[in-house]
Amino acid sequence: MNTATNPFPRRFVFHGNAVAAGVFLTRTGETEQYLASPIDAQSSLPVIGGHSEPPVVEVPTLATDIARVFNYRRAHTMADGRVERGVAITRVQSSVSDVSVTNQPSPGEPDAEIPIVFTAAMLSLSLLSIHPLNEAQPTIEFVDDTPLFQGLSLAGLPIELELNVELMRLARWDDLQKNFRTNRQFFESCRDSFAPIGQGRAPTFGQKIPCARGSFSLCSFVRNIRWGGRTIPGHVLTQPGFGTIYFGEILLNDRERRVTMVRMQLESCNIGQAVFAEADPNGTPWPPPP
């Protein structure tokens, strides 16, 4: 007699992935056009886990118009996921070197002929997720405690970032939520690090972390930026004639943390977007624990 097979057995569904660099343009000079470079050195896990590690891209192949704006070297990623003794372990890594992004003011703007260049000698990120199959939440932590921003500059002036280490070290959603609601010192240190939902105001002490229903919270682990003799609160650096740079963003909820080291929105002569060193570990037990 044949024994009935459970068509939906208990398992862990992995989704770990990592991106070293992703860039595209929607306008170059006077020309409206969509130019996207294929993602270099991307790692992505199938639902069963395993190991994904494409060859290091020492020198990317970039179309001429894209290479006038974006350049980078040695793009590398890795994603590894496995289940050991009832625990899903996911590790993701992403790094890129010698990043250079060039833009300039549009004709008619001040100093329209002078290019503005952002550089990063190295951007590197490693995340580890530990998720017991019988628990609803994982811990997701930065490996080696601190991600690496090295050799940052804009318009020839160095960029220094102050990181919110206390926020980074809270690896479990419930612990982060508890500290946000009950630890006033912690709340004051990171209240403005979380994006309000819609047109809402920043939360007050005792309230939960702003989170869209069925979606994510958005925050940054960068406390402030020092650049050009100024200290800029928060994680956003805007320069007319270049665009806006966002440092250390995290999309997070009770099961996921997608970390982007550098994201940028170019304006003026060239319009486009870019991300450098992004990673997202973990997955979901099925069926979900109560």
C-alpha positions as CSV (number, residue, x, y, z in Angstrom):
1,M,0.0,0.0,0.0
2,N,1.3,3.5,-0.9
3,T,1.7,5.9,2.0
4,A,0.3,9.4,1.4
5,T,3.0,12.0,1.0
6,N,2.7,15.4,2.6
7,P,2.7,17.8,-0.3
8,F,3.8,20.7,1.9
9,P,6.4,19.4,4.4
10,R,8.1,21.6,7.0
11,R,11.2,23.3,5.7
12,F,13.1,26.6,5.6
13,V,12.7,28.8,2.5
14,F,15.9,30.7,1.9
15,H,16.1,34.1,0.1
16,G,19.7,35.3,0.8
17,N,21.1,37.6,-1.8
18,A,23.9,40.1,-2.4
19,V,24.7,42.8,-5.0
20,A,28.1,44.5,-5.4
21,A,27.0,47.2,-7.8
22,G,23.9,48.2,-9.7
23,V,23.7,51.3,-11.9
24,F,21.5,52.8,-14.5
25,L,20.9,56.2,-16.2
26,T,17.7,57.7,-17.4
27,R,19.2,60.9,-19.0
28,T,22.7,61.7,-20.3
29,G,23.1,65.4,-21.0
30,E,20.1,66.5,-23.2
31,T,19.2,62.9,-24.2
32,E,16.4,61.0,-22.3
33,Q,17.3,57.3,-22.5
34,Y,17.3,54.3,-20.2
35,L,20.8,52.7,-19.9
36,A,21.2,49.9,-17.4
37,S,24.4,47.9,-16.8
38,P,23.9,44.2,-16.1
39,I,24.4,43.5,-12.4
40,D,28.0,42.4,-11.7
41,A,28.8,39.6,-9.3
42,Q,25.3,39.0,-7.9
43,S,24.7,36.1,-5.6
44,S,21.2,34.7,-5.0
45,L,20.1,31.5,-3.1
46,P,17.4,29.1,-4.3
47,V,14.7,28.2,-1.8
48,I,16.7,25.2,-0.7
49,G,19.8,27.2,0.2
50,G,23.3,26.2,-0.9
51,H,26.2,28.3,-2.0
52,S,26.3,31.1,-4.5
53,E,29.6,32.8,-5.3
54,P,30.2,34.0,-8.9
55,P,33.7,34.8,-10.0
56,V,35.2,38.1,-8.8
57,V,34.6,40.8,-11.5
58,E,38.0,42.5,-11.5
59,V,37.1,45.1,-14.2
60,P,33.4,45.4,-15.2
61,T,32.3,45.7,-18.8
62,L,30.4,49.0,-19.0
63,A,28.8,50.7,-22.0
64,T,30.6,53.9,-23.0
65,D,27.9,56.3,-21.8
66,I,27.6,54.5,-18.5
67,A,31.4,54.4,-18.0
68,R,31.5,58.2,-18.3
69,V,29.5,58.3,-15.1
70,F,30.1,55.1,-13.1
71,N,33.2,53.1,-12.6
72,Y,34.3,50.4,-10.1
73,R,36.6,47.4,-9.7
74,R,36.8,44.1,-8.0
75,A,33.1,43.4,-7.4
76,H,32.5,40.3,-5.3
77,T,29.5,38.7,-3.5
78,M,28.7,35.4,-1.7
79,A,25.6,33.9,-0.3
80,D,25.5,30.6,1.7
81,G,22.5,29.0,3.3
82,R,22.1,25.7,5.2
83,V,20.1,24.1,8.0
84,E,22.0,22.5,10.8
85,R,20.3,20.8,13.8
86,G,17.1,22.7,13.4
87,V,18.7,26.1,12.8
88,A,18.9,27.9,9.4
89,I,22.2,29.7,9.0
90,T,22.5,32.3,6.2
91,R,25.6,34.3,5.5
92,V,25.9,37.0,2.8
93,Q,28.9,39.1,1.7
94,S,29.2,42.0,-0.7
95,S,32.2,44.2,-1.6
96,V,33.4,46.6,-4.3
97,S,36.5,48.6,-4.7
98,D,37.7,51.8,-6.5
99,V,34.2,53.2,-6.9
100,S,34.0,56.5,-8.9
101,V,30.8,58.3,-9.9
102,T,31.1,61.5,-11.9
103,N,28.4,64.1,-12.6
104,Q,28.3,67.8,-13.3
105,P,25.9,70.8,-13.2
106,S,23.6,71.2,-16.2
107,P,24.3,74.0,-18.7
108,G,23.4,77.3,-17.1
109,E,24.1,76.2,-13.6
110,P,27.1,77.6,-11.7
111,D,30.4,75.9,-12.6
112,A,28.6,73.8,-15.3
113,E,31.9,72.7,-16.8
114,I,33.4,71.4,-13.6
115,P,32.8,67.7,-12.9
116,I,31.9,66.6,-9.4
117,V,33.3,63.1,-8.4
118,F,32.3,60.7,-5.6
119,T,34.9,58.1,-4.7
120,A,35.1,55.1,-2.4
121,A,38.3,53.0,-2.1
122,M,36.3,50.1,-0.6
123,L,32.8,49.3,0.4
124,S,32.3,46.0,2.2
125,L,29.5,44.2,4.0
126,S,29.0,40.8,5.7
127,L,25.8,39.7,7.4
128,L,24.9,36.5,9.3
129,S,21.4,35.3,10.0
130,I,20.7,32.6,12.7
131,H,17.1,31.4,12.5
132,P,15.9,28.4,14.7
133,L,13.1,26.7,12.7
134,N,10.7,26.7,15.7
135,E,11.1,30.4,16.3
136,A,9.4,33.3,14.5
137,Q,12.4,35.6,14.5
138,P,16.1,35.3,13.6
139,T,19.1,37.2,14.8
140,I,20.7,39.1,11.9
141,E,24.0,40.6,12.7
142,F,26.9,42.4,11.1
143,V,29.9,40.0,10.9
144,D,33.0,41.6,12.5
145,D,30.7,44.1,14.1
146,T,31.2,47.0,11.7
147,P,30.8,47.3,7.9
148,L,33.6,49.0,6.0
149,F,33.4,52.4,4.4
150,Q,37.0,53.3,3.2
151,G,38.3,56.2,1.3
152,L,35.1,58.2,0.8
153,S,35.2,61.6,-0.8
154,L,33.0,64.0,-2.8
155,A,34.3,66.9,-4.9
156,G,37.8,66.2,-3.6
157,L,36.8,66.5,0.1
158,P,36.9,63.5,2.4
159,I,33.7,62.1,3.9
160,E,33.7,60.7,7.4
161,L,30.7,58.8,8.8
162,E,29.7,58.3,12.5
163,L,27.9,55.0,12.9
164,N,25.2,54.2,15.4
165,V,26.8,51.1,16.8
166,E,24.1,50.6,19.4
167,L,21.5,50.3,16.7
168,M,23.7,47.9,14.6
169,R,24.2,45.6,17.6
170,L,20.5,44.9,18.2
171,A,20.3,41.8,16.0
172,R,16.7,40.7,16.8
173,W,13.6,42.7,15.9
174,D,11.9,42.3,19.3
175,D,15.0,43.5,21.1
176,L,15.2,46.5,18.8
177,Q,11.6,47.2,19.3
178,K,11.8,46.9,23.1
179,N,14.8,49.3,23.3
180,F,13.1,51.8,21.0
181,R,10.0,51.9,23.2
182,T,11.5,51.6,26.7
183,N,15.1,52.8,26.7
184,R,15.0,56.6,26.4
185,Q,18.7,57.0,25.8
186,F,18.6,54.5,22.9
187,F,15.4,56.1,21.6
188,E,16.9,59.6,21.5
189,S,20.0,58.3,19.8
190,C,18.1,56.8,16.8
191,R,14.6,58.4,16.7
192,D,15.5,60.4,13.6
193,S,17.2,57.4,12.0
194,F,13.8,55.8,11.2
195,A,11.7,57.1,8.3
196,P,8.1,58.1,9.3
197,I,5.3,56.3,7.5
198,G,3.6,58.4,4.8
199,Q,3.3,62.0,6.1
200,G,3.5,61.0,9.7
201,R,5.8,62.7,12.2
202,A,8.8,61.1,13.9
203,P,7.6,58.8,16.8
204,T,7.6,59.9,20.4
205,F,9.0,57.9,23.3
206,G,6.9,54.8,24.0
207,Q,5.7,54.4,20.4
208,K,6.7,51.5,18.2
209,I,9.2,51.7,15.3
210,P,7.4,53.1,12.3
211,C,6.5,50.2,10.0
212,A,4.1,49.9,7.1
213,R,1.6,47.1,7.4
214,G,2.9,44.0,5.6
215,S,6.1,45.8,4.6
216,F,9.3,47.2,6.2
217,S,10.7,49.9,8.4
218,L,13.4,52.0,6.8
219,C,16.3,53.3,8.8
220,S,20.0,54.1,8.7
221,F,22.9,53.1,10.9
222,V,24.8,56.3,10.0
223,R,24.3,58.9,12.7
224,N,26.0,61.9,11.0
225,I,28.3,62.9,8.1
226,R,31.4,65.1,8.3
227,W,32.2,66.7,5.0
228,G,33.7,70.0,3.8
229,G,34.1,71.4,7.3
230,R,30.5,70.6,8.2
231,T,28.8,68.0,10.3
232,I,25.5,67.0,8.7
233,P,23.0,65.2,10.9
234,G,21.7,61.9,9.5
235,H,22.8,59.7,6.6
236,V,22.0,61.9,3.5
237,L,24.5,64.1,1.6
238,T,23.2,66.3,-1.1
239,Q,25.4,68.3,-3.5
240,P,23.9,70.6,-6.2
241,G,25.3,69.6,-9.6
242,F,25.8,66.0,-8.5
243,G,22.8,64.6,-6.6
244,T,22.0,62.9,-3.3
245,I,23.9,60.1,-1.6
246,Y,22.4,57.9,1.1
247,F,24.7,55.9,3.4
248,G,24.0,52.8,5.5
249,E,20.3,52.2,4.8
250,I,18.4,49.2,6.3
251,L,15.0,47.9,5.2
252,L,13.9,45.7,8.1
253,N,11.0,43.9,9.7
254,D,10.7,41.0,12.1
255,R,12.4,38.5,9.7
256,E,14.5,40.5,7.3
257,R,17.3,43.1,7.0
258,R,18.3,44.4,3.6
259,V,21.4,46.6,4.1
260,T,22.7,49.0,1.4
261,M,26.0,50.6,2.1
262,V,25.7,53.4,-0.6
263,R,22.7,54.4,-2.6
264,M,22.6,57.5,-4.9
265,Q,20.2,59.5,-7.0
266,L,22.0,61.6,-9.6
267,E,20.6,64.9,-10.7
268,S,21.7,67.8,-13.1
269,C,23.5,66.8,-16.3
270,N,23.2,63.1,-15.8
271,I,20.1,61.5,-14.1
272,G,20.3,58.0,-12.8
273,Q,20.6,55.7,-9.7
274,A,23.2,53.4,-8.2
275,V,23.7,51.1,-5.3
276,F,27.0,49.7,-4.0
277,A,27.5,46.8,-1.6
278,E,24.0,45.5,-0.7
279,A,23.0,42.3,1.0
280,D,20.0,40.5,2.5
281,P,20.2,37.2,4.4
282,N,17.7,34.9,6.1
283,G,14.4,33.4,4.8
284,T,11.2,32.0,6.2
285,P,10.3,28.7,8.0
286,W,7.3,26.9,6.5
287,P,4.8,26.7,8.0
288,P,5.6,29.9,10.0
289,P,5.9,29.4,13.8
290,P,2.9,30.9,15.7
